[in-house]
């Protein structure tokens, strides 16, 4: 449990620091270019969706959920993050978004997809390491 809290704290610290860096340095530097201005303007939505989508990955990968429910938890978290960010972007319910921007909605969707794909990659890595450990353990046992 402590490990999962530390992992999530690190993820959210990375989110905060990278969004702050983007806001203070990258957005002003790329304000003139259309593509780079759009990318730097939508970065916070992408990162928020990705980090929030991955926030349940540690408990899932450590077995706190069943094997079949784990992926569903990640997908539900990522889709929930996308839905909240998209609704906020389009309606400004919480007053966070001053400008309605379709690119931010697309960035949120891509961030959620990135979170799901990152989780699937991590799941495969964890599964392969577990299989390797079982194989080496089986080979070390005397017959």
FIZALO-760246 format. One record per atom (N, C-alpha, C): chain; atom name; residue in three letters; x, y, z. Coordinates in nm, 3 decimals, padded with zeros to 5 digits. Layout:
BEGIN
('A', 'CA', 'ALA', (X, Y, Z)) ...
This chain:
BEGIN
('A', 'N', 'UNK', (00.082, -00.120, 00.000)) ('A', 'CA', 'UNK', (00.000, 00.000, 00.000)) ('A', 'C', 'UNK', (00.086, 00.126, 00.000)) ('A', 'N', 'UNK', (00.192, 00.126, 00.080)) ('A', 'CA', 'UNK', (00.282, 00.241, 00.086)) ('A', 'C', 'UNK', (00.350, 00.264, -00.048)) ('A', 'N', 'UNK', (00.386, 00.154, -00.115)) ('A', 'CA', 'UNK', (00.450, 00.166, -00.246)) ('A', 'C', 'UNK', (00.356, 00.232, -00.345)) ('A', 'N', 'UNK', (00.230, 00.192, -00.344)) ('A', 'CA', 'UNK', (00.133, 00.251, -00.437)) ('A', 'C', 'UNK', (00.112, 00.399, -00.409)) ('A', 'N', 'UNK', (00.111, 00.437, -00.281)) ('A', 'CA', 'UNK', (00.098, 00.579, -00.248)) ('A', 'C', 'UNK', (00.220, 00.657, -00.297)) ('A', 'N', 'UNK', (00.338, 00.598, -00.283)) ('A', 'CA', 'UNK', (00.460, 00.664, -00.329)) ('A', 'C', 'UNK', (00.461, 00.678, -00.481)) ('A', 'N', 'UNK', (00.418, 00.573, -00.551)) ('A', 'CA', 'UNK', (00.413, 00.577, -00.697)) ('A', 'C', 'UNK', (00.316, 00.685, -00.743)) ('A', 'N', 'UNK', (00.197, 00.690, -00.682)) ('A', 'CA', 'UNK', (00.100, 00.791, -00.721)) ('A', 'C', 'UNK', (00.146, 00.932, -00.684)) ('A', 'N', 'UNK', (00.212, 00.946, -00.571)) ('A', 'CA', 'UNK', (00.266, 01.077, -00.534)) ('A', 'C', 'UNK', (00.369, 01.123, -00.637)) ('A', 'N', 'UNK', (00.454, 01.030, -00.681)) ('A', 'CA', 'UNK', (00.554, 01.063, -00.784)) ('A', 'C', 'UNK', (00.486, 01.100, -00.916)) ('A', 'N', 'UNK', (00.382, 01.026, -00.954)) ('A', 'CA', 'UNK', (00.310, 01.057, -01.077)) ('A', 'C', 'UNK', (00.248, 01.196, -01.072)) ('A', 'N', 'UNK', (00.183, 01.228, -00.961)) ('A', 'CA', 'UNK', (00.118, 01.358, -00.950)) ('A', 'C', 'UNK', (00.220, 01.471, -00.935)) ('A', 'N', 'UNK', (00.333, 01.443, -00.874)) ('A', 'CA', 'UNK', (00.440, 01.544, -00.867)) ('A', 'C', 'UNK', (00.494, 01.570, -01.008)) ('A', 'N', 'UNK', (00.511, 01.463, -01.086)) ('A', 'CA', 'UNK', (00.556, 01.480, -01.224)) ('A', 'C', 'UNK', (00.453, 01.560, -01.303)) ('A', 'N', 'UNK', (00.325, 01.530, -01.283)) ('A', 'CA', 'UNK', (00.219, 01.604, -01.351)) ('A', 'C', 'UNK', (00.228, 01.753, -01.316)) ('A', 'N', 'UNK', (00.236, 01.783, -01.189)) ('A', 'CA', 'UNK', (00.242, 01.922, -01.145)) ('A', 'C', 'UNK', (00.364, 01.993, -01.202)) ('A', 'N', 'UNK', (00.481, 01.930, -01.189)) ('A', 'CA', 'UNK', (00.604, 01.994, -01.235)) ('A', 'C', 'UNK', (00.607, 02.012, -01.386)) ('A', 'N', 'UNK', (00.562, 01.911, -01.461)) ('A', 'CA', 'UNK', (00.566, 01.922, -01.607)) ('A', 'C', 'UNK', (00.464, 02.023, -01.658)) ('A', 'N', 'UNK', (00.347, 02.029, -01.596)) ('A', 'CA', 'UNK', (00.248, 02.129, -01.637)) ('A', 'C', 'UNK', (00.296, 02.269, -01.602)) ('A', 'N', 'UNK', (00.359, 02.284, -01.487)) ('A', 'CA', 'UNK', (00.413, 02.415, -01.448)) ('A', 'C', 'UNK', (00.524, 02.458, -01.542)) ('A', 'N', 'UNK', (00.614, 02.367, -01.575)) ('A', 'CA', 'UNK', (00.722, 02.396, -01.669)) ('A', 'C', 'UNK', (00.664, 02.435, -01.805)) ('A', 'N', 'UNK', (00.565, 02.362, -01.850)) ('A', 'CA', 'UNK', (00.500, 02.392, -01.978)) ('A', 'C', 'UNK', (00.438, 02.532, -01.974)) ('A', 'N', 'UNK', (00.367, 02.563, -01.867)) ('A', 'CA', 'UNK', (00.297, 02.692, -01.856)) ('A', 'C', 'UNK', (00.395, 02.809, -01.850)) ('A', 'N', 'UNK', (00.502, 02.792, -01.774)) ('A', 'CA', 'UNK', (00.595, 02.903, -01.753)) ('A', 'C', 'UNK', (00.694, 02.924, -01.868)) ('A', 'N', 'UNK', (00.738, 02.816, -01.931)) ('A', 'CA', 'UNK', (00.847, 02.829, -02.028)) ('A', 'C', 'UNK', (00.808, 02.789, -02.171)) ('A', 'N', 'UNK', (00.745, 02.674, -02.188)) ('A', 'CA', 'UNK', (00.720, 02.624, -02.322)) ('A', 'C', 'UNK', (00.608, 02.699, -02.394)) ('A', 'N', 'UNK', (00.496, 02.720, -02.328)) ('A', 'CA', 'UNK', (00.384, 02.791, -02.393)) ('A', 'C', 'UNK', (00.424, 02.930, -02.438)) ('A', 'N', 'UNK', (00.490, 03.009, -02.354)) ('A', 'CA', 'UNK', (00.532, 03.142, -02.403)) ('A', 'C', 'UNK', (00.633, 03.135, -02.517)) ('A', 'N', 'UNK', (00.721, 03.035, -02.512)) ('A', 'CA', 'UNK', (00.824, 03.023, -02.617)) ('A', 'C', 'UNK', (00.764, 02.982, -02.751)) ('A', 'N', 'UNK', (00.657, 02.902, -02.748)) ('A', 'CA', 'UNK', (00.598, 02.853, -02.872)) ('A', 'C', 'UNK', (00.469, 02.926, -02.909)) ('A', 'N', 'UNK', (00.446, 03.041, -02.852)) ('A', 'CA', 'UNK', (00.320, 03.113, -02.876)) ('A', 'C', 'UNK', (00.302, 03.151, -03.023)) ('A', 'N', 'UNK', (00.409, 03.170, -03.097)) ('A', 'CA', 'UNK', (00.398, 03.214, -03.236)) ('A', 'C', 'UNK', (00.369, 03.103, -03.335)) ('A', 'N', 'UNK', (00.419, 02.983, -03.310)) ('A', 'CA', 'UNK', (00.399, 02.872, -03.405)) ('A', 'C', 'UNK', (00.266, 02.804, -03.385)) ('A', 'N', 'UNK', (00.200, 02.768, -03.491)) ('A', 'CA', 'UNK', (00.065, 02.712, -03.477)) ('A', 'C', 'UNK', (00.067, 02.571, -03.421)) ('A', 'N', 'UNK', (00.149, 02.483, -03.475)) ('A', 'CA', 'UNK', (00.150, 02.343, -03.430)) ('A', 'C', 'UNK', (00.207, 02.333, -03.288)) ('A', 'N', 'UNK', (00.321, 02.395, -03.264)) ('A', 'CA', 'UNK', (00.383, 02.388, -03.132)) ('A', 'C', 'UNK', (00.299, 02.462, -03.028)) ('A', 'N', 'UNK', (00.234, 02.569, -03.067)) ('A', 'CA', 'UNK', (00.147, 02.641, -02.974)) ('A', 'C', 'UNK', (00.028, 02.554, -02.935)) ('A', 'N', 'UNK', (-00.026, 02.483, -03.031)) ('A', 'CA', 'UNK', (-00.140, 02.393, -03.004)) ('A', 'C', 'UNK', (-00.096, 02.279, -02.914)) ('A', 'N', 'UNK', (00.019, 02.219, -02.943)) ('A', 'CA', 'UNK', (00.069, 02.107, -02.861)) ('A', 'C', 'UNK', (00.099, 02.152, -02.719)) ('A', 'N', 'UNK', (00.167, 02.263, -02.705)) ('A', 'CA', 'UNK', (00.199, 02.309, -02.569)) ('A', 'C', 'UNK', (00.073, 02.358, -02.497)) ('A', 'N', 'UNK', (-00.024, 02.407, -02.570)) ('A', 'CA', 'UNK', (-00.149, 02.451, -02.508)) ('A', 'C', 'UNK', (-00.235, 02.336, -02.458)) ('A', 'N', 'UNK', (-00.224, 02.220, -02.523)) ('A', 'CA', 'UNK', (-00.305, 02.104, -02.486)) ('A', 'C', 'UNK', (-00.231, 02.005, -02.399)) ('A', 'N', 'UNK', (-00.105, 02.033, -02.369)) ('A', 'CA', 'UNK', (-00.020, 01.941, -02.292)) ('A', 'C', 'UNK', (-00.080, 01.907, -02.156)) ('A', 'N', 'UNK', (-00.133, 02.006, -02.086)) ('A', 'CA', 'UNK', (-00.184, 01.981, -01.951)) ('A', 'C', 'UNK', (-00.303, 01.885, -01.955)) ('A', 'N', 'UNK', (-00.388, 01.895, -02.055)) ('A', 'CA', 'UNK', (-00.500, 01.802, -02.067)) ('A', 'C', 'UNK', (-00.451, 01.660, -02.095)) ('A', 'N', 'UNK', (-00.353, 01.648, -02.182)) ('A', 'CA', 'UNK', (-00.296, 01.516, -02.213)) ('A', 'C', 'UNK', (-00.237, 01.453, -02.088)) ('A', 'N', 'UNK', (-00.153, 01.529, -02.017)) ('A', 'CA', 'UNK', (-00.086, 01.474, -01.899)) ('A', 'C', 'UNK', (-00.183, 01.444, -01.787)) ('A', 'N', 'UNK', (-00.283, 01.529, -01.767)) ('A', 'CA', 'UNK', (-00.381, 01.504, -01.662)) ('A', 'C', 'UNK', (-00.457, 01.374, -01.689)) ('A', 'N', 'UNK', (-00.500, 01.354, -01.813)) ('A', 'CA', 'UNK', (-00.573, 01.232, -01.847)) ('A', 'C', 'UNK', (-00.483, 01.110, -01.832)) ('A', 'N', 'UNK', (-00.358, 01.122, -01.873)) ('A', 'CA', 'UNK', (-00.265, 01.010, -01.865)) ('A', 'C', 'UNK', (-00.233, 00.974, -01.720)) ('A', 'N', 'UNK', (-00.201, 01.072, -01.638)) ('A', 'CA', 'UNK', (-00.163, 01.045, -01.499)) ('A', 'C', 'UNK', (-00.283, 00.996, -01.418)) ('A', 'N', 'UNK', (-00.398, 01.060, -01.435)) ('A', 'CA', 'UNK', (-00.516, 01.015, -01.363)) ('A', 'C', 'UNK', (-00.556, 00.874, -01.408)) ('A', 'N', 'UNK', (-00.544, 00.848, -01.538)) ('A', 'CA', 'UNK', (-00.573, 00.715, -01.589)) ('A', 'C', 'UNK', (-00.481, 00.608, -01.532)) ('A', 'N', 'UNK', (-00.357, 00.644, -01.506)) ('A', 'CA', 'UNK', (-00.260, 00.549, -01.450)) ('A', 'C', 'UNK', (-00.263, 00.541, -01.297)) ('A', 'N', 'UNK', (-00.343, 00.623, -01.233)) ('A', 'CA', 'UNK', (-00.341, 00.629, -01.087)) ('A', 'C', 'UNK', (-00.384, 00.498, -01.020)) ('A', 'N', 'UNK', (-00.457, 00.414, -01.089)) ('A', 'CA', 'UNK', (-00.497, 00.286, -01.031)) ('A', 'C', 'UNK', (-00.409, 00.170, -01.080)) ('A', 'N', 'UNK', (-00.307, 00.200, -01.158)) ('A', 'CA', 'UNK', (-00.223, 00.093, -01.214)) ('A', 'C', 'UNK', (-00.145, 00.017, -01.106)) ('A', 'N', 'UNK', (-00.091, 00.086, -01.009)) ('A', 'CA', 'UNK', (-00.012, 00.019, -00.905)) ('A', 'C', 'UNK', (-00.094, -00.082, -00.826)) ('A', 'N', 'UNK', (-00.211, -00.045, -00.775)) ('A', 'CA', 'UNK', (-00.290, -00.147, -00.705)) ('A', 'C', 'UNK', (-00.330, -00.264, -00.794)) ('A', 'N', 'UNK', (-00.356, -00.236, -00.920)) ('A', 'CA', 'UNK', (-00.393, -00.344, -01.012)) ('A', 'C', 'UNK', (-00.274, -00.437, -01.035)) ('A', 'N', 'UNK', (-00.157, -00.378, -01.060)) ('A', 'CA', 'UNK', (-00.039, -00.460, -01.090)) ('A', 'C', 'UNK', (00.011, -00.537, -00.968)) ('A', 'N', 'UNK', (-00.017, -00.487, -00.848)) ('A', 'CA', 'UNK', (00.026, -00.558, -00.728)) ('A', 'C', 'UNK', (-00.078, -00.659, -00.680)) ('A', 'N', 'UNK', (-00.185, -00.675, -00.756)) ('A', 'CA', 'UNK', (-00.281, -00.782, -00.727)) ('A', 'C', 'UNK', (-00.393, -00.745, -00.633)) ('A', 'N', 'UNK', (-00.417, -00.618, -00.609)) ('A', 'CA', 'UNK', (-00.525, -00.578, -00.520)) ('A', 'C', 'UNK', (-00.662, -00.601, -00.583)) ('A', 'N', 'UNK', (-00.666, -00.611, -00.714)) ('A', 'CA', 'UNK', (-00.787, -00.644, -00.787)) ('A', 'C', 'UNK', (-00.765, -00.780, -00.852)) ('A', 'N', 'UNK', (-00.870, -00.847, -00.891)) ('A', 'CA', 'UNK', (-00.854, -00.974, -00.961)) ('A', 'C', 'UNK', (-00.794, -00.952, -01.098)) ('A', 'N', 'UNK', (-00.743, -01.059, -01.156)) ('A', 'CA', 'UNK', (-00.678, -01.048, -01.287)) ('A', 'C', 'UNK', (-00.775, -01.000, -01.394)) ('A', 'N', 'UNK', (-00.898, -01.043, -01.388)) ('A', 'CA', 'UNK', (-00.993, -01.004, -01.492)) ('A', 'C', 'UNK', (-01.047, -00.863, -01.469)) ('A', 'N', 'UNK', (-01.058, -00.821, -01.345)) ('A', 'CA', 'UNK', (-01.113, -00.688, -01.318)) ('A', 'C', 'UNK', (-01.009, -00.578, -01.327)) ('A', 'N', 'UNK', (-00.882, -00.610, -01.322)) ('A', 'CA', 'UNK', (-00.777, -00.509, -01.319)) ('A', 'C', 'UNK', (-00.777, -00.420, -01.441)) ('A', 'N', 'UNK', (-00.783, -00.479, -01.559)) ('A', 'CA', 'UNK', (-00.783, -00.400, -01.681)) ('A', 'C', 'UNK', (-00.909, -00.316, -01.690)) ('A', 'N', 'UNK', (-01.021, -00.370, -01.646)) ('A', 'CA', 'UNK', (-01.146, -00.294, -01.648)) ('A', 'C', 'UNK', (-01.137, -00.172, -01.556)) ('A', 'N', 'UNK', (-01.070, -00.186, -01.444)) ('A', 'CA', 'UNK', (-01.052, -00.073, -01.352)) ('A', 'C', 'UNK', (-00.971, 00.038, -01.419)) ('A', 'N', 'UNK', (-00.864, 00.001, -01.487)) ('A', 'CA', 'UNK', (-00.781, 00.100, -01.556)) ('A', 'C', 'UNK', (-00.860, 00.169, -01.666)) ('A', 'N', 'UNK', (-00.930, 00.090, -01.747)) ('A', 'CA', 'UNK', (-01.008, 00.148, -01.856)) ('A', 'C', 'UNK', (-01.116, 00.242, -01.801)) ('A', 'N', 'UNK', (-01.184, 00.200, -01.695)) ('A', 'CA', 'UNK', (-01.287, 00.285, -01.635)) ('A', 'C', 'UNK', (-01.228, 00.414, -01.579)) ('A', 'N', 'UNK', (-01.113, 00.405, -01.515)) ('A', 'CA', 'UNK', (-01.047, 00.524, -01.461)) ('A', 'C', 'UNK', (-01.006, 00.619, -01.573)) ('A', 'N', 'UNK', (-00.947, 00.564, -01.679)) ('A', 'CA', 'UNK', (-00.904, 00.648, -01.792)) ('A', 'C', 'UNK', (-01.023, 00.712, -01.862)) ('A', 'N', 'UNK', (-01.129, 00.634, -01.883)) ('A', 'CA', 'UNK', (-01.248, 00.691, -01.947)) ('A', 'C', 'UNK', (-01.316, 00.794, -01.857)) ('A', 'N', 'UNK', (-01.317, 00.769, -01.727)) ('A', 'CA', 'UNK', (-01.373, 00.867, -01.633)) ('A', 'C', 'UNK', (-01.294, 00.997, -01.635)) ('A', 'N', 'UNK', (-01.161, 00.986, -01.637)) ('A', 'CA', 'UNK', (-01.077, 01.105, -01.643)) ('A', 'C', 'UNK', (-01.105, 01.183, -01.772)) ('A', 'N', 'UNK', (-01.114, 01.110, -01.883)) ('A', 'CA', 'UNK', (-01.145, 01.176, -02.010)) ('A', 'C', 'UNK', (-01.280, 01.246, -02.004)) ('A', 'N', 'UNK', (-01.380, 01.177, -01.951)) ('A', 'CA', 'UNK', (-01.515, 01.235, -01.946)) ('A', 'C', 'UNK', (-01.516, 01.363, -01.862)) ('A', 'N', 'UNK', (-01.453, 01.360, -01.747)) ('A', 'CA', 'UNK', (-01.451, 01.479, -01.660)) ('A', 'C', 'UNK', (-01.376, 01.594, -01.728)) ('A', 'N', 'UNK', (-01.260, 01.563, -01.787)) ('A', 'CA', 'UNK', (-01.183, 01.668, -01.854)) ('A', 'C', 'UNK', (-01.257, 01.724, -01.975)) ('A', 'N', 'UNK', (-01.324, 01.638, -02.051)) ('A', 'CA', 'UNK', (-01.398, 01.683, -02.169)) ('A', 'C', 'UNK', (-01.518, 01.769, -02.131)) ('A', 'N', 'UNK', (-01.593, 01.725, -02.029)) ('A', 'CA', 'UNK', (-01.708, 01.804, -01.984)) ('A', 'C', 'UNK', (-01.661, 01.940, -01.932)) ('A', 'N', 'UNK', (-01.553, 01.941, -01.855)) ('A', 'CA', 'UNK', (-01.501, 02.067, -01.803)) ('A', 'C', 'UNK', (-01.456, 02.158, -01.918)) ('A', 'N', 'UNK', (-01.392, 02.100, -02.018)) ('A', 'CA', 'UNK', (-01.344, 02.179, -02.131)) ('A', 'C', 'UNK', (-01.459, 02.240, -02.210)) ('A', 'N', 'UNK', (-01.563, 02.164, -02.228)) ('A', 'CA', 'UNK', (-01.675, 02.209, -02.312)) ('A', 'C', 'UNK', (-01.775, 02.297, -02.238)) ('A', 'N', 'UNK', (-01.786, 02.280, -02.106)) ('A', 'CA', 'UNK', (-01.888, 02.355, -02.032)) ('A', 'C', 'UNK', (-01.830, 02.450, -01.928)) ('A', 'N', 'UNK', (-01.706, 02.433, -01.888)) ('A', 'CA', 'UNK', (-01.642, 02.512, -01.782)) ('A', 'C', 'UNK', (-01.724, 02.512, -01.653)) ('A', 'N', 'UNK', (-01.771, 02.394, -01.614)) ('A', 'CA', 'UNK', (-01.851, 02.379, -01.493)) ('A', 'C', 'UNK', (-01.773, 02.428, -01.370)) ('A', 'N', 'UNK', (-01.647, 02.389, -01.360)) ('A', 'CA', 'UNK', (-01.566, 02.427, -01.245)) ('A', 'C', 'UNK', (-01.492, 02.559, -01.265)) ('A', 'N', 'UNK', (-01.501, 02.614, -01.383)) ('A', 'CA', 'UNK', (-01.435, 02.741, -01.412)) ('A', 'C', 'UNK', (-01.286, 02.729, -01.439)) ('A', 'N', 'UNK', (-01.237, 02.607, -01.462)) ('A', 'CA', 'UNK', (-01.095, 02.588, -01.488)) ('A', 'C', 'UNK', (-01.059, 02.633, -01.630)) ('A', 'N', 'UNK', (-01.141, 02.596, -01.726)) ('A', 'CA', 'UNK', (-01.115, 02.629, -01.866)) ('A', 'C', 'UNK', (-01.182, 02.761, -01.900)) ('A', 'N', 'UNK', (-01.102, 02.858, -01.941)) ('A', 'CA', 'UNK', (-01.156, 02.987, -01.979)) ('A', 'C', 'UNK', (-01.199, 02.986, -02.127)) ('A', 'N', 'UNK', (-01.133, 02.903, -02.207)) ('A', 'CA', 'UNK', (-01.160, 02.897, -02.350)) ('A', 'C', 'UNK', (-01.198, 02.754, -02.387)) ('A', 'N', 'UNK', (-01.304, 02.738, -02.463)) ('A', 'CA', 'UNK', (-01.342, 02.605, -02.512)) ('A', 'C', 'UNK', (-01.252, 02.571, -02.630)) ('A', 'N', 'UNK', (-01.184, 02.459, -02.617)) ('A', 'CA', 'UNK', (-01.086, 02.421, -02.718)) ('A', 'C', 'UNK', (-01.101, 02.273, -02.752)) ('A', 'N', 'UNK', (-01.134, 02.245, -02.876)) ('A', 'CA', 'UNK', (-01.149, 02.107, -02.920)) ('A', 'C', 'UNK', (-01.019, 02.029, -02.914)) ('A', 'N', 'UNK', (-00.907, 02.098, -02.932)) ('A', 'CA', 'UNK', (-00.777, 02.031, -02.923)) ('A', 'C', 'UNK', (-00.752, 01.977, -02.782)) ('A', 'N', 'UNK', (-00.801, 02.047, -02.683)) ('A', 'CA', 'UNK', (-00.785, 01.999, -02.545)) ('A', 'C', 'UNK', (-00.866, 01.871, -02.522)) ('A', 'N', 'UNK', (-00.982, 01.861, -02.583)) ('A', 'CA', 'UNK', (-01.063, 01.739, -02.572)) ('A', 'C', 'UNK', (-00.990, 01.624, -02.640)) ('A', 'N', 'UNK', (-00.932, 01.650, -02.758)) ('A', 'CA', 'UNK', (-00.855, 01.547, -02.829)) ('A', 'C', 'UNK', (-00.734, 01.506, -02.746)) ('A', 'N', 'UNK', (-00.667, 01.604, -02.685)) ('A', 'CA', 'UNK', (-00.550, 01.574, -02.601)) ('A', 'C', 'UNK', (-00.590, 01.489, -02.481)) ('A', 'N', 'UNK', (-00.706, 01.517, -02.422)) ('A', 'CA', 'UNK', (-00.754, 01.437, -02.310)) ('A', 'C', 'UNK', (-00.781, 01.293, -02.354)) ('A', 'N', 'UNK', (-00.841, 01.277, -02.472)) ('A', 'CA', 'UNK', (-00.867, 01.143, -02.524)) ('A', 'C', 'UNK', (-00.737, 01.068, -02.550)) ('A', 'N', 'UNK', (-00.639, 01.136, -02.609)) ('A', 'CA', 'UNK', (-00.510, 01.073, -02.636)) ('A', 'C', 'UNK', (-00.437, 01.039, -02.505)) ('A', 'N', 'UNK', (-00.448, 01.124, -02.405)) ('A', 'CA', 'UNK', (-00.388, 01.095, -02.275)) ('A', 'C', 'UNK', (-00.449, 00.973, -02.209)) ('A', 'N', 'UNK', (-00.581, 00.958, -02.221)) ('A', 'CA', 'UNK', (-00.649, 00.840, -02.166)) ('A', 'C', 'UNK', (-00.606, 00.714, -02.241)) ('A', 'N', 'UNK', (-00.597, 00.723, -02.372)) ('A', 'CA', 'UNK', (-00.551, 00.609, -02.452)) ('A', 'C', 'UNK', (-00.408, 00.573, -02.416)) ('A', 'N', 'UNK', (-00.324, 00.674, -02.397)) ('A', 'CA', 'UNK', (-00.185, 00.652, -02.358)) ('A', 'C', 'UNK', (-00.177, 00.582, -02.222)) ('A', 'N', 'UNK', (-00.264, 00.621, -02.129)) ('A', 'CA', 'UNK', (-00.265, 00.557, -01.997)) ('A', 'C', 'UNK', (-00.301, 00.409, -02.010)) ('A', 'N', 'UNK', (-00.401, 00.377, -02.090)) ('A', 'CA', 'UNK', (-00.441, 00.238, -02.109)) ('A', 'C', 'UNK', (-00.330, 00.158, -02.174)) ('A', 'N', 'UNK', (-00.268, 00.214, -02.278)) ('A', 'CA', 'UNK', (-00.159, 00.142, -02.346)) ('A', 'C', 'UNK', (-00.037, 00.126, -02.256)) ('A', 'N', 'UNK', (-00.007, 00.227, -02.176)) ('A', 'CA', 'UNK', (00.105, 00.217, -02.081)) ('A', 'C', 'UNK', (00.078, 00.108, -01.979)) ('A', 'N', 'UNK', (-00.045, 00.102, -01.928)) ('A', 'CA', 'UNK', (-00.080, -00.004, -01.834)) ('A', 'C', 'UNK', (-00.066, -00.141, -01.898)) ('A', 'N', 'UNK', (-00.114, -00.158, -02.020)) ('A', 'CA', 'UNK', (-00.103, -00.288, -02.086)) ('A', 'C', 'UNK', (00.042, -00.328, -02.106)) ('A', 'N', 'UNK', (00.128, -00.231, -02.137)) ('A', 'CA', 'UNK', (00.271, -00.259, -02.149)) ('A', 'C', 'UNK', (00.330, -00.299, -02.014)) ('A', 'N', 'UNK', (00.296, -00.226, -01.909)) ('A', 'CA', 'UNK', (00.345, -00.261, -01.774)) ('A', 'C', 'UNK', (00.294, -00.398, -01.731)) ('A', 'N', 'UNK', (00.171, -00.428, -01.763)) ('A', 'CA', 'UNK', (00.113, -00.558, -01.728)) ('A', 'C', 'UNK', (00.189, -00.670, -01.797)) ('A', 'N', 'UNK', (00.223, -00.650, -01.923)) ('A', 'CA', 'UNK', (00.299, -00.751, -01.997)) ('A', 'C', 'UNK', (00.438, -00.768, -01.937)) ('A', 'N', 'UNK', (00.502, -00.658, -01.900)) ('A', 'CA', 'UNK', (00.636, -00.666, -01.840)) ('A', 'C', 'UNK', (00.630, -00.741, -01.708)) ('A', 'N', 'UNK', (00.531, -00.709, -01.624)) ('A', 'CA', 'UNK', (00.517, -00.777, -01.494)) ('A', 'C', 'UNK', (00.489, -00.925, -01.515)) ('A', 'N', 'UNK', (00.403, -00.957, -01.610)) ('A', 'CA', 'UNK', (00.370, -01.097, -01.639)) ('A', 'C', 'UNK', (00.492, -01.173, -01.690)) ('A', 'N', 'UNK', (00.571, -01.112, -01.778)) ('A', 'CA', 'UNK', (00.691, -01.178, -01.830)) ('A', 'C', 'UNK', (00.795, -01.200, -01.719)) ('A', 'N', 'UNK', (00.809, -01.104, -01.630)) ('A', 'CA', 'UNK', (00.903, -01.121, -01.519)) ('A', 'C', 'UNK', (00.858, -01.232, -01.426)) ('A', 'N', 'UNK', (00.728, -01.242, -01.404)) ('A', 'CA', 'UNK', (00.674, -01.349, -01.321)) ('A', 'C', 'UNK', (00.697, -01.485, -01.385)) ('A', 'N', 'UNK', (00.678, -01.493, -01.516)) ('A', 'CA', 'UNK', (00.699, -01.619, -01.587)) ('A', 'C', 'UNK', (00.847, -01.657, -01.585)) ('A', 'N', 'UNK', (00.935, -01.559, -01.600)) ('A', 'CA', 'UNK', (01.079, -01.587, -01.595)) ('A', 'C', 'UNK', (01.119, -01.636, -01.456)) ('A', 'N', 'UNK', (01.063, -01.576, -01.353)) ('A', 'CA', 'UNK', (01.096, -01.618, -01.216)) ('A', 'C', 'UNK', (01.048, -01.760, -01.191)) ('A', 'N', 'UNK', (00.929, -01.794, -01.239)) ('A', 'CA', 'UNK', (00.878, -01.930, -01.222)) ('A', 'C', 'UNK', (00.962, -02.030, -01.299)) ('A', 'N', 'UNK', (01.006, -01.993, -01.419)) ('A', 'CA', 'UNK', (01.089, -02.083, -01.499)) ('A', 'C', 'UNK', (01.223, -02.107, -01.432)) ('A', 'N', 'UNK', (01.286, -02.001, -01.383)) ('A', 'CA', 'UNK', (01.417, -02.020, -01.319)) ('A', 'C', 'UNK', (01.402, -02.099, -01.188)) ('A', 'N', 'UNK', (01.292, -02.078, -01.117)) ('A', 'CA', 'UNK', (01.267, -02.154, -00.995)) ('A', 'C', 'UNK', (01.246, -02.302, -01.027)) ('A', 'N', 'UNK', (01.173, -02.330, -01.132)) ('A', 'CA', 'UNK', (01.149, -02.469, -01.172)) ('A', 'C', 'UNK', (01.277, -02.537, -01.217)) ('A', 'N', 'UNK', (01.366, -02.463, -01.281)) ('A', 'CA', 'UNK', (01.491, -02.522, -01.328)) ('A', 'C', 'UNK', (01.588, -02.549, -01.214)) ('A', 'N', 'UNK', (01.577, -02.470, -01.105)) ('A', 'CA', 'UNK', (01.667, -02.487, -00.993)) ('A', 'C', 'UNK', (01.626, -02.602, -00.902)) ('A', 'N', 'UNK', (01.500, -02.645, -00.906)) ('A', 'CA', 'UNK', (01.453, -02.753, -00.821)) ('A', 'C', 'UNK', (01.516, -02.886, -00.862)) ('A', 'N', 'UNK', (01.559, -02.962, -00.765)) ('A', 'CA', 'UNK', (01.613, -03.094, -00.800)) ('A', 'C', 'UNK', (01.500, -03.187, -00.842)) ('A', 'N', 'UNK', (01.532, -03.278, -00.930)) ('A', 'CA', 'UNK', (01.430, -03.374, -00.980)) ('A', 'C', 'UNK', (01.431, -03.498, -00.903)) 
